[in-house]
């Protein structure tokens, strides 16, 4: 779509089609992406407007793209991200709903303009309701039961949405390499972290050893950004539908423990030991997974994910001038420190201890 005027006209049409042309529009807090959201308010009903201009990001990864093509296309293609495309959100939402889960219903979508009108699931984020007294243990167990349902399902290659299909791609070696390399590239900006140029080969050996570990792990449909700021508590609904799902358009063919690493190793809040263990127990009971094998997967993918997030936060601070992310780093170092204690990640544990020991030991 070539102009803001055309986008405005497309939005007007979509609001008319969905019955929200007269709604009051209330801006909602920005998330970390290029998307914007508004609550559409009428006297007897509400909805959420997703505003995701298609040209605001590099394109998503086409199925079958080679390593070279992905490197040329940029970060979204390398990391198998959906580039905030509304059709990705619509397709994954419909699949999650078909599995009996509480993803927003899609009232209407304009793919070319990058707009969608969604069911309003409310404002009771896990992170907020736990702060005000909700039972953290029960909520995390419920979140784990949702993951058990998702991970037990066959992984579809493509998901239908009203205007076409959306591919579910594999989170692969290139994506893991690039995301782990964020640690190597950006953590040395912090005081007391020094990685000599001669350590590059050593880093790659430790990194690739972790990637090789993942080859033996069972694959699963992976929501990917599954944590307390993206989950809603909806006790008025029954069973698995009590957990509202908000951010899932980047779903991939990944690993069950990736979603758990995001849920339990939360960068923005401390998950209690009791809640963490309750979530793991609920998942093991629902799936029949073996405790030792699952905890090994969680350690390996927990290290990979924590390295990625430490790198991202340092980049946000030192490249993008966002010092607020310094406040999250001690918690993320602690997640990394604990995951590195597992015997299956020894080579990376030695590397991180040598170059950033003051941070992992203080965590």
N, C-alpha and C positions, 0 to 999 in steps of 0.2 A: 504494500500500500504506500503510495508515493508522498502523501502529505498529511499534516495534522488535521487539516480540514476534512479530508476523506475519512480519517479515523474518527473524528467527531461525528460525522454523518453515520458511520457504521455503528458507533455506540448508540446513537439515538435510535436507529432501527432496532438494535438488539434489545434495548430497554422497552421499546414499544412491543416487540414480539413476546417478551417475557412478562409484560404487565407491570413494569417498574418505571415507566416513563415519568410518573408523578412522584416518585419516591424522593425523600430527603436523602442526600448523599453525605455520609460522614466518613472522613478519612480515617483509616486505621494505621497503627504503627507500622513503619517499614520493616521488612525482613532483610536478610543479608543479600538478597538477589536484586535483579533489576525489576522485579514485579512490584506493583503497588496494589493496595486493596482499599475498597470502600464498603461500608455497610449501607445497603439500600433499605430505607425504612418507610413503610406504609402503615396506616392505622392498625391493620390486622395481620400483617406479615412482614418479614424481612428477608433479605438475601445478601450475598456477598458478591461484589464486582471484583473480578481479577483483571488487572490491566498489565499486560505483558507484551510490549511492542516487539514484533518478531525481529526487527533489525537492531535491537538494543544489545545483542550478544552475537558472538560467532555462532555459526550453524552447528546443529547436532551432528553426531557421527552417522554417516550412512551405513546401512548394513553392507558388509563385505569390503569396507574401506581397508586399504593396506596400512601397514605401519607408517610408511612414508607419507601417504596421503593424510593420515591423521595428524602427523607431526606438522605438516604444511597447513592444515586447516586450523590448528590451534587447540586451546585448552579444553573446550567442550568435547571435541572429537577425541582427544587423547584420553580424557577421563570418563568418556561415555556419559556425559551430562546431556540433559534434554534441552538445554538452552532456553529454559523457561517457556517452552512452547505450550500453548493452551490445549492443543490436541493431545499432547502427552498426558497432561493432567486429566483430561476427559476420559481417555482410554483406560488409564490405570484406575481411576475412580470407579468406572463401570465394572472392572474386573474385581476390585475389592468388594464392591457392593454385591456382586454375584456370589462371592464367597461368604456372604452373610455378615459383612462388617459395615461399620458406620463411616463410609466415605461420603462426602457431599454429593447429593444428586446434582446433575448438570441441567439447569433450567434452559440454558441457551449458550451458544458459542459462535464466535466469528473468528475463524482461524486466521484469515488474511489480515485482519485488523489487530488480532491479539487480545481479544476480550472474551471473558466467560462470565456468566451469571450462575452462581452456585448456591446450593442450600446453605443456610446459616446454621451452623451447629452450635453456636453460642460462644461464650468467652471463658469457660471454666477450664483453662489450661491446667494440666497436671502440676506444673511448677507453681501456679498461683493457689490452687485449692489445697495443696499439701501445706503451703505456708500458712493457710488459715485453718488448719486442723484436720484435713482429710487423712484417712488412714493410708500412709505411704506404702506399707507392706501389702495391703489389699490391692492398691492401685497398680503396683509394679507386678504383682502376680497376674492381674487381669491383662496387663500389657503383654506379658509373656505368653499367656494363653492365645492372644491374638496372633502373635508370631508363630505359635505352634500350628495354627490353622493355615496361615499363609505359607509356611515352609513345607507343610505336608502336601500342598497342591502341586500338580504337574506344572512345570515352568512353560508357559506359552511362548512361542517364538514371536507371535504378533498378537496385538490386542485390537479389537475393533472399536471404533468410535463412530458417531453418526455420519461422519464425512469420509471415513477411510480406515486405515490401520496404522498402528504405531508399533515399531519393533522393540522387543526386549533383548538387548545386547548383552554379551558376556563381559563382566568386569575382569579384564585379562592382565597379562604380564606387563604390557605397556602402561596401562592405567596404574598398576601398583608401583612400577618403577618411578613414574613421573611424580606420583603423590608422595612417595617416600623420599624422593630426592629434594622435596621442599625443605626437609629437615637439614640435609647436607648444605643446601644453598643459602638458607636464611637464618638458621639457629646461630651461626657464627657472628651475626650482627650483635648478639647480646654480650655483655661483659663477661669475661672469663670462659668463653667458648672459642676454642681455636682448633680448626681442622687443617693441618698442613696439606698442601697440594699433593704431597707424596702419599697421602692416605686415601686417595680416590679409589685405587684398586682394592684396598682393604674394605672400604665402604661398600663397593659393588659386590664383593664376595658375601659380606654379611647381609646386604639387602637381598641378593639373589637367593641366598640360603632360605630366607623367610618366604620368598615367593615360591620356591620349590616345595616348601612345607605345605602350602595351600593346595598343591596339586592333588593331594590325597584326601582333602576335605570334601564332604558332600556339598554339592551345589544346591541352591535354593533360590526361589523368587525373593529378592532382597529389596525391602522398602528403602533402605539406605540412610535416610535422615530421620531416624526413629528415636526421639528423645522427648523430655518433659515439656519442651517449648512447642512441640508439634503434636502433642496428644491432648485430647479433651476428655474430661470425666463427665459422663452422661448417665447418672444412676437411674434416671427415669426410663431408660431402655433396659432390655433384658440381655443376659448372657454376654457374648462377645461384643454385642452392639453398644455396650456401655462405654467402650473406648472409641472416641472420635478421632479420625485420622485426617491430618491437614496437609502434609507435605510429602508427596510420594511420586512426583512426576519423573524423578531420576531413577526409578526402579530398574534393576538389572538382574541378570543371571549371576548371582553372587554367592554368598555363603551365609548360613544361618547365624554364625557367630559374629558376622559384621553388624547385623542389626542389634545383637546383644551388646557388642562393644559400644555402639552409639547410645544405647539405652542406659547401661550401667556405668560406663566411663564418661559421664556427662561433663562437658566442659563448663557448664554454667551453674550446676548445683551439685552438692554432695549427696550421693545416694547412700543411705545407711547400709551397713553390712546386713542387717536383718531384711531390708527390702531387696537387696541384691540376691541374697540366698533364697528368699521366697520366690523371686522371679525364676531363678535357675531350677529350683525344685518343681515349680509349676510346669515349666517347659519340659523337663525330663519326664515327669509323670504323664504329660499329654502326648509326648512323642515316642517314649520308650528309648530315647537316646541314652548312651552310656555316659556316666558322670565324668570319668577320667578323660575319655575322648573329647567330650564337649569342652571341658575346661582347657584342654590342650589347644583346641581350635580357638577358644576365646583368648588365650594368652598370645598366640601367634598373631591373630587378627587384631587383638588389642594393641600389641606393639606397633603393627603396621599403621593402624588408625591413629594412635597417639603421636607417632613420628610425623604423620601427615598434619595433624592439627597443630602441633608445636611449630612446625614450619609455616603453616598458614598464619598463625597468630603473630609470629615474628615478622612475616612479610607485611601484614596489616599494620603493625607498629612502625617498622623501619622504612618501608617503601611508601605505604599509603597514608602515613601520618595519623594513625588511629590509636592513640596511647591507651584507650580504655581496655584494649585486649591484653595489656600487661596484667590486669587484675585476674584474668582467667588462667594465666600461664602456670602459677603454682599448682593449681588443681590438675592441670594436664600433665605437668611433670610428675605429679604423684601417681596418676594413672599409668604413665610410662614406667615409672620405677617399679610399681607392683607387678606389671605384666612381664617386665624383664627378669623377674625372679624365677620364672618357669624354666626348667632345664632344657626345653626344646629351643630356646632362643639365645643360647649362650654366646654365640659369636657376636651377635648384635649387642648383647649386654656388655660384653667386654669393650666394644667400640664406644658405646655411649658413655660408659663409666670413665674411659680415658679422656674423651674430649669434653664431656659435660658433667663430670662427676660431682661438682659442687651443687648442681641442680637436682640430680636424681637422689643424691644422699640427703639433701635437705628436705626432700618431699615427704 
